[in-house]
Amino acid sequence: AGEAVGAAADGAARRIDLLALLLLLGGLGCLGSSLAGSFWQLFAARALTGVSLGGGLPVTYSLVGDIFEPSERASQSGRLGLAMSLGGMTGQLLAGLLGPRLGWRAPFVP
């Protein structure tokens, strides 16, 4: 998904609109995960979330290139990577702590 969306982002006049669409798809995937009644529904919802996340990364880095001057891009890309890593670690930690108490659907609620 990342390569296809990255190619679309290179030609997109409004990358921010593409990012908003991907965030909406990711939110719908999370909502679908929390409402899933079967394994295959959960599988489809998580696949949608994965496409959204995989597509969102190249668009986000493209936006960094659009917004910041060349001299600032490396440090801003590093900060973005740090924020994504910390967010992923924090999310998994919270899901691991809250999941057993609130049920398996709770970590997927957007």
FITISE-114420 format. One record per residue (C-alpha): residue in three letters; chain; x, z, y. Coordinates in nm, 3 decimals. Each point is the difference from the previous one (the first is absolute). Layout:
BEGIN
+--------+--------+---------+---------+---------+
: residu : chaine :      xx :      zz :      yy :
+--------+--------+---------+---------+---------+
:    ALA :      A :       X :       Z :       Y :
...
+--------+--------+---------+---------+---------+
END
This chain:
BEGIN
+--------+--------+---------+---------+---------+
: residu : chaine :      xx :      zz :      yy :
+--------+--------+---------+---------+---------+
:    ALA :      A :   0.000 :   0.000 :   0.000 :
:    GLY :      A :   0.285 :   0.081 :   0.235 :
:    GLU :      A :   0.147 :  -0.350 :  -0.002 :
:    ALA :      A :  -0.336 :  -0.173 :   0.050 :
:    VAL :      A :  -0.106 :   0.229 :   0.283 :
:    GLY :      A :   0.348 :  -0.013 :   0.151 :
:    ALA :      A :  -0.021 :  -0.379 :   0.014 :
:    ALA :      A :  -0.345 :   0.027 :   0.159 :
:    ALA :      A :   0.134 :   0.250 :   0.252 :
:    ASP :      A :   0.279 :  -0.239 :   0.100 :
:    GLY :      A :  -0.261 :  -0.258 :   0.098 :
:    ALA :      A :  -0.259 :   0.241 :   0.137 :
:    ALA :      A :  -0.050 :   0.008 :   0.374 :
:    ARG :      A :  -0.143 :   0.351 :  -0.021 :
:    ARG :      A :   0.194 :   0.204 :  -0.256 :
:    ILE :      A :  -0.180 :   0.313 :   0.115 :
:    ASP :      A :  -0.331 :  -0.150 :  -0.118 :
:    LEU :      A :   0.153 :  -0.072 :  -0.339 :
:    LEU :      A :   0.127 :   0.358 :  -0.021 :
:    ALA :      A :  -0.346 :   0.132 :   0.093 :
:    LEU :      A :  -0.155 :  -0.210 :  -0.278 :
:    LEU :      A :   0.254 :   0.132 :  -0.250 :
:    LEU :      A :  -0.068 :   0.360 :   0.107 :
:    LEU :      A :  -0.373 :  -0.060 :  -0.044 :
:    LEU :      A :   0.058 :  -0.139 :  -0.349 :
:    GLY :      A :   0.218 :   0.299 :  -0.085 :
:    GLY :      A :  -0.266 :   0.241 :   0.120 :
:    LEU :      A :  -0.263 :  -0.180 :  -0.206 :
:    GLY :      A :   0.231 :   0.019 :  -0.302 :
:    CYS :      A :   0.041 :   0.376 :   0.047 :
:    LEU :      A :  -0.373 :   0.046 :   0.043 :
:    GLY :      A :  -0.063 :  -0.210 :  -0.311 :
:    SER :      A :   0.251 :   0.215 :  -0.190 :
:    SER :      A :  -0.181 :   0.318 :   0.097 :
:    LEU :      A :  -0.335 :  -0.145 :  -0.109 :
:    ALA :      A :   0.121 :  -0.170 :  -0.319 :
:    GLY :      A :  -0.213 :   0.070 :  -0.305 :
:    SER :      A :   0.221 :  -0.168 :  -0.257 :
:    PHE :      A :   0.360 :  -0.082 :  -0.066 :
:    TRP :      A :  -0.045 :  -0.367 :   0.093 :
:    GLN :      A :  -0.167 :   0.087 :   0.330 :
:    LEU :      A :   0.290 :   0.233 :   0.078 :
:    PHE :      A :   0.246 :  -0.271 :  -0.105 :
:    ALA :      A :  -0.161 :  -0.259 :   0.231 :
:    ALA :      A :  -0.015 :   0.241 :   0.293 :
:    ARG :      A :   0.364 :   0.102 :  -0.043 :
:    ALA :      A :   0.100 :  -0.368 :  -0.025 :
:    LEU :      A :  -0.172 :  -0.062 :   0.334 :
:    THR :      A :   0.186 :   0.295 :   0.148 :
:    GLY :      A :   0.327 :  -0.135 :  -0.138 :
:    VAL :      A :  -0.057 :  -0.345 :   0.149 :
:    SER :      A :  -0.074 :   0.164 :   0.334 :
:    LEU :      A :   0.311 :   0.217 :  -0.008 :
:    GLY :      A :   0.223 :  -0.276 :  -0.132 :
:    GLY :      A :  -0.124 :  -0.235 :   0.268 :
:    GLY :      A :   0.013 :   0.257 :   0.277 :
:    LEU :      A :   0.373 :   0.065 :  -0.023 :
:    PRO :      A :   0.124 :  -0.345 :   0.107 :
:    VAL :      A :  -0.262 :  -0.019 :   0.275 :
:    THR :      A :   0.105 :   0.341 :   0.132 :
:    TYR :      A :   0.366 :  -0.096 :   0.010 :
:    SER :      A :  -0.094 :  -0.329 :   0.170 :
:    LEU :      A :  -0.179 :   0.200 :   0.267 :
:    VAL :      A :   0.314 :   0.208 :   0.052 :
:    GLY :      A :   0.182 :  -0.325 :   0.067 :
:    ASP :      A :  -0.267 :  -0.107 :   0.248 :
:    ILE :      A :  -0.023 :   0.329 :   0.188 :
:    PHE :      A :   0.360 :   0.115 :   0.033 :
:    GLU :      A :   0.305 :  -0.158 :   0.157 :
:    PRO :      A :   0.268 :  -0.126 :  -0.242 :
:    SER :      A :   0.226 :   0.294 :   0.085 :
:    GLU :      A :  -0.272 :   0.249 :  -0.103 :
:    ARG :      A :  -0.135 :  -0.170 :  -0.313 :
:    ALA :      A :   0.240 :   0.154 :  -0.251 :
:    SER :      A :  -0.065 :   0.357 :   0.110 :
:    GLN :      A :  -0.375 :  -0.055 :   0.024 :
:    SER :      A :  -0.005 :  -0.158 :  -0.347 :
:    GLY :      A :   0.189 :   0.303 :  -0.128 :
:    ARG :      A :  -0.253 :   0.235 :   0.157 :
:    LEU :      A :  -0.283 :  -0.202 :  -0.150 :
:    GLY :      A :   0.159 :   0.019 :  -0.344 :
:    LEU :      A :   0.051 :   0.374 :   0.038 :
:    ALA :      A :  -0.362 :   0.051 :   0.104 :
:    MET :      A :  -0.125 :  -0.203 :  -0.298 :
:    SER :      A :   0.220 :   0.195 :  -0.240 :
:    LEU :      A :  -0.106 :   0.337 :   0.139 :
:    GLY :      A :  -0.364 :  -0.108 :  -0.007 :
:    GLY :      A :   0.026 :  -0.107 :  -0.362 :
:    MET :      A :   0.168 :   0.324 :  -0.104 :
:    THR :      A :  -0.248 :   0.214 :   0.193 :
:    GLY :      A :  -0.296 :  -0.192 :  -0.139 :
:    GLN :      A :   0.116 :   0.043 :  -0.357 :
:    LEU :      A :   0.071 :   0.368 :   0.055 :
:    LEU :      A :  -0.349 :   0.058 :   0.144 :
:    ALA :      A :  -0.162 :  -0.205 :  -0.275 :
:    GLY :      A :   0.182 :   0.204 :  -0.262 :
:    LEU :      A :  -0.108 :   0.327 :   0.159 :
:    LEU :      A :  -0.358 :  -0.094 :   0.084 :
:    GLY :      A :  -0.081 :  -0.222 :  -0.297 :
:    PRO :      A :  -0.027 :   0.280 :  -0.258 :
:    ARG :      A :  -0.209 :   0.213 :   0.236 :
:    LEU :      A :  -0.234 :  -0.264 :   0.142 :
:    GLY :      A :  -0.012 :  -0.254 :  -0.284 :
:    TRP :      A :   0.179 :  -0.324 :  -0.063 :
:    ARG :      A :  -0.201 :  -0.192 :   0.262 :
:    ALA :      A :   0.106 :   0.218 :   0.295 :
:    PRO :      A :   0.345 :  -0.156 :   0.057 :
:    PHE :      A :  -0.161 :  -0.344 :   0.043 :
:    VAL :      A :  -0.242 :   0.095 :   0.277 :
:    PRO :      A :   0.117 :  -0.187 :   0.312 :
+--------+--------+---------+---------+---------+
END
